[in-house]
């Protein structure tokens, strides 16, 4: 169960971190080449990080809610196809609510 939760947290936090930095970079580029803007704009790395943090915090709140309301649990799946038997361990939830929020 801990491995399922760790996997869920790492995948989502790193995805949101990468995506938020790309969104902030697009915003920085827009501020630099905005039409009708002649003055020089300075945006530090610290300001960039402060703009990206709300995205990560929002994702962390969603993950915290689902960690306590509907945590991932290890489930064993056995599939038989003719002479071949496949055993897999997957992470599953009791409800489909988590997949609705991320899609």
Secondary structure, 3 states (H helix, E strand, C coil): CHHHHHHHHHHHHHHHHHHHHHHHHHHHHHHHCCCCCCCCCCCCHHHHHHHHHHHHHHHHHHHHHHHHHCCCEEEEEEEEECCEEEEEEEEECCCCHHHHHHC
